[in-house]
Amino acid sequence: MSFEYLGLSDELLSAIKDAGYTDPTPIQSKAIPSILQGRDILGIAQTGTGKTASFTLPMLDVLATGRARARMPRSLILEPTRELAAQVAESFEKYGKHHKLSMALLIGGVAFAEQEKLLDRGVDVLIATPGRLLDHMERGKVMLSGVSILVVDEADRMLDMGFIPDVERICKAMPAKLQSLFFSATMPKEVKRLTDQFLDTPKEIEVAPPTSTAQTVEQFLAHAPAHEKSKRQALRHLLKENDIKNGIIFCNRKSDVKILKKSLTVHGFSVGELHGDMHQAIRMETLAAFKNNDIQLLVASDVAARGLDIPDVSHVFNFDIPTNPEDYVHRIGRTGRAGREGTAFTLSTPKDKKLLTALLDFLKTDIQTVEMPSFGGNDKKPNNSRQKPASKSAKQSDNKSSEPKRARKKAEKEPAPVVGMGDHVPAFLLRDG
């Protein structure tokens, strides 16, 4: 089935063709006709399924007629993160080039005054994160009484980030009669309660079970040493041995993102970093550089694991096994999107036994193991065998050969030198990677 059979306007079909798309994804073919008919939607779909276009495309046609009034947007799209909100805005710009619809993006990191100017002119499409929208509402700069279409995207992510109370408050500020579209990769109890409260006999669309990974992604497990130096060496081996167009490398901790990015830079890789401690402008700049192939690799925390529209990522590397098995699905969903083939590698160390077992139980399948060379022997298990206490004569002998007590006590009191982690590259990275 092509887009021509979904009921979209000729202007929109022209924009879709210009964007290089011909056939809709399953969620698009199921959701678009129902949205055009004015039905509420409950969509359950993993990342990489074309979910964003499934609501942006029909919204453009629905909003094509009508006029926005000052501070009263005609539609509202809630996103859990600034990056996701910015991507939805890009989607509207790409597909709406033949429509004369106004749009405002309300996210943190941007001055209130600039956003207020747009709201004062009146906007057809308002895209916002919950916190920034509530700030504008409390200032009296935006009223939701004119909203006719509501989209709550990545609802389970909203739950993870503690935004559900904010979403409820926003939903209660809108008219009783409106079209509501909720999308979520999973359906936790709290999200189900929210959808039961605000959706009116919705059409439920599920295009893939939340525990399944995309069929287009080839998955590999690589056993690596527990020693951090050797683990980084194992990652570099995978990066060099595979034909990588571009790739995202996921770490569990922000601190590890920073260290790994610096290490890869030292070893000559084209790499950027993305995590929650970065200023918004730098995060957007880094994402743009990765999308434009100005950098080949992106080391990221899970802030980048969901929803980011980077359509052509060839590889994903899990430097750490995620503590939540569901995050594995979202991480590797960054590759193999829109029918393309992708590859995902996961590094597993001896310390990851419990996490690996939990992941395999969640996936209900094994992951193919890739053969790896030995890396420096730094992954030897510590010798935990108990030794007999030394005899009295041995202790006396040891004391005679050791330094005087006064010198030993002085050495114990002096703090060990601390390696700086500022803008320069740490010395230990220069030595061992």
QUIRAKA-V985666 format. One record per helix or strand of 2 or more residues. SS is the DSSP state (H for helix, E for strand). FROM is the first residue (numbers start at 1). LEN is the number of residues. Records with the same first field share a line. If there is no record, write none. Layout:
SS: FROM-LEN ; FROM-LEN
This chain:
H: 3-3 ; 10-9 ; 26-11 ; 51-12 ; 82-14 ; 112-10 ; 130-9 ; 155-6 ; 164-9 ; 189-10 ; 228-14 ; 254-13 ; 280-12 ; 302-3 ; 325-8 ; 337-3 ; 350-14 ; 392-10 ; 405-9 ; 427-6
E: 41-4 ; 75-4 ; 103-4 ; 125-4 ; 149-4 ; 179-6 ; 203-4 ; 217-7 ; 247-4 ; 271-4 ; 297-4 ; 315-4 ; 342-7 ; 368-3
